[in-house]
Amino acid sequence: MDKRTGTTLHTTILVTVAALAAWLSGLPALFPSLGPSAFVLAMFPRSEASNAQRVIGGHAIGVAAGLLAYRLFGANGSMIVAAEPGSIAGLRLAGSGVMAIALTVGGMLAADLRHPPACATTLIVALGLLSAPLDGVMILTAVVVMVVIHQFLLWAELIDEIGPETS
């Protein structure tokens, strides 16, 4: 199987697990930043970018930073509902997003847990899309499950058949 097909299949398998969990449970187990994380795992299966601590830790920092920023600035707002131009509610959400990114990037760099898709996770939380603590738990659970599936594929040596590393 060529690398493009293998990487596509590997990414699809990782996201399918989350999609099935979301469908069967009705919980937000499938969210936008999961896709880029699955792609990183599939594209670079044995690289430092796919290190389990880095992927899970980056998202954990993103969730924590997003929850903190949302609590301090978001004030129950959400980007789902458009804020009035120039409104305080819009400013609070914008501030929440900016603070969450700053905390996430600073936290990932300080902890050496760089995982760029976590910057999307922090915005998902900080902008009120998945901003309850239980949502944060669901996000991290979905990331952990995806990493476990990836680790299983590595262990079972299915990665080389599905999507060989292209560093």
PALOPA-96085 format. One record per atom (N, C-alpha, C): x, y, z. Coordinates in steps of 0.02 Angstrom, whole numbers, plus 50000, padded with zeros to 5 digits. Example, Ala and Ser with C-alpha at 12.3 -4.5 7.8 and 13.67 -1.06 7.14 Angstrom:
BEGIN
506604971650390506154977550390506604983550390506424988850354506844994750357506455000250394
***
This chain:
BEGIN
500434994250000500005000050000500455006250000500295011249959500715017149957500605021550019501075026150031501065030150092500435034550098500215037250042499625041550044499005037650065498925031850035498345027650052498405025150124498995023050143499095020450211498975025850264499225031850253499125037250301498385039150305498055039250248497345040750246496945035450285497105029250274496755023750308496895023950383497515025050402497705025250473497345030950509497345036950478496995042650507496245041050515495965038050463495255036350464495095031450519495515026450529495395021550582495395025050650495885029450662495925032850727495315037250740495085040750689494515045250698493865041150703493835035550668493225031350669493065029050740493565027350779493445025150848493095030650887493325036850881493005042450915492305043750888492225043150823491575044250792491065039150817491275032850821490825027650847490655028950920491145030950960491005032451030490515038251036490605043350995490145049150996489445046950976489405042950924488755040750899488395036350950488755031650979488435026951025488275030051094488675034851115488585037751181488195044351181488185047751123487885054351121488325059751153488935057951171489405062651202489875065551149490175071351163490615074651113491305071351109491325065151089491965061551084492315062951017491985066450972492275068250908492255075850903492835078950898492875086250898493435088250851493445094550828493885096550773494635095150783494915096050842495635095150850495845087850851495375083350855495555076250853495815074150784495535077250732495755075650664496495077050652496735083150669497445084450660497885079950703497665078250762498055073650804498095066750772497545064350745497545057850711498005058050651498005063550614498445064250556499175064150577499355067650630500045067550654500255060450673499825056850709499975049950728500065045550667499635046450617499665042250558500255044050513500395050450507500925052750462501625051150489501695051850555502335050850588502265045850645502095039650631501905034950683502435033450736503065034050719503585032350768504035038250785503805044250768504215050150781504055053250849504455058050868504345061550931503675065250930503455067350871502815070850865502225066350886502325059850881501795055050899501895051950967502365054551005502475052151073501835052851114501625047551146500995047451183500965052951236501515053951273501525059251324501425066051292501725067151235501675073551201500965074851177500655069851146499985070651119499485071651176499495067151225499015067551281499165073751324499805074851339499995080551380499825087151348499945087751283499775093951248499035095451252498625090351240497895091251244497685092751316497995089451365497825090751435497975098051453498545100551431498715107551443498205112051408498025110251346497535114151309496855114351343496635108651368495995108451404496025112651467496555111751506496615115551569496645123051556497045124951507497105132151491496445134851465496105130951423495465133151396494935133951450494915129151497494435129551552494575135651596495205136751612495395142451653495215149051618495405149651556495275155851519494525156951512494145151751499493415152451492493105154551558493335151751613493065153651679493225160851695493835163151677494035169951693493725175151646493655173351582493435178351533492785176551497492675170251482492125168251438491425169751462491325169451527490685171251559490075168251525490095161751514489525158151486489345160151415489795163551381489685165151310489885159151268489745159651203489935154351157489985157151087490475154951051490555157050981490015153950937489615149450964489055146550926488545152050911488455156550958487995162050950488405168350936488275171650881488665177550863488555183150914489095186150936489055191850981488965198150939488665203050969488585209550936489275212450923489385215450865490035218550851490215223650906490815223250930491055227950981490775226851050490425221251061490105219951126490595217551178490415218451240490815215951296490835208251294490275205051277490255197751274490745195251221490775198451164491235196551112491965197651133492075203251168492745204651192492965199551244492505197451287492665192451337492865185751305492495183751253492665177451218493325178151182493445183851150494075184851116494655184651166494565187851223495075187651276495185180551301494645176851307494695169851330495105165751280494985166751216495365163051165496095164951165496245171451171496935173651171497305171051233496975171651290497295169251352497415161651349496935158051323496995150751318497585148751273497665152251217498225150751172498885152251208498925158051240499545159851275499725154751328499235152751368499355147851421499535141051392499205139151338499345132551308500035132251278500215137251239500875137251208501415137651262501335142251309501825142751364501875136351403501305133251418501295127051456501615121251418501455120751354501755115251314502505116151308502735122351298503455123451293503815122251359503515124551414503815123551480503855116051498503345112351480503325105251497503635100751443503865103751388504135100051331503625094851306503005097151299502465092851275502125096251214502535098051166502285101651107501855097051064501235099251053500775095751008500315101050978500485103650919500105109250890499345108450889499055102550875498325102050876498015103950944498405103850997498145105951063497955113251064498235117151018498035124251013497315124750988497105120050947496405119950926495955117650983496195112851021495805110451079495685116151128496195120051143496115125451191495615130651167495595131851101495095136651075494395133651078494335127251065493675123951070493385124951140493815124251189493595124951259493495132351277493985136551262493975143551283493435147651249493215145451190492695149151155491995146551170491945142151218491295139851242490975134351202491355131051159491065125651119491015119151160491525117651198491525111951245491865114351309491505118351347491825122151401491645119751472491265114451477491115111751544491685107051564491815106451628492335101751650492225094551624491605092351621491465085751595491655085251521491565090751484491785090851414492535089951410492905093151456493625092351458493835085151470493465081851515493605074751528493475070651465492935072251429492775068551368493315069651315493545075851308494075077351260494695073051275494905073151338495505069451357495405061851350494815059551366494665052351358494725050451284494445054451240494475052951168495195052951144495595057751167496305057951147496675051751173496555049951236496895044051264496695037751225496065036951211495835031051173496165030951104496195036651071496515036951005497255035051009497595037451060498305035851068498385028451084497945025651124497985018451140497885014251076497405016151035497295012650972497925013150928498205019050925498825020050887499385015550915499465015450981499985011251012499855003850997499225001850997499064994950980499274993450908499134997950862499334996950793500094996450786500455000450825501184999850825501404993050853501114991250910501294984950943501154978950897500574979150865500384973650821500734973950753501174979050745501544980050683501084980750623500514983850634500044985250579500194991950546500594996050579500755002750553501105002350486501584997950479501954997550417501494995650358500994991650372500514989950320500034995750308499844999250362499345004550356499655011050333500195013050362500485019550344501195020250370501685018550330502375018950354502585026150368503045026750415503285033450434503655036750377503525043150369503885047150319504145053250355504745052750383505025058250423505265063750379
***
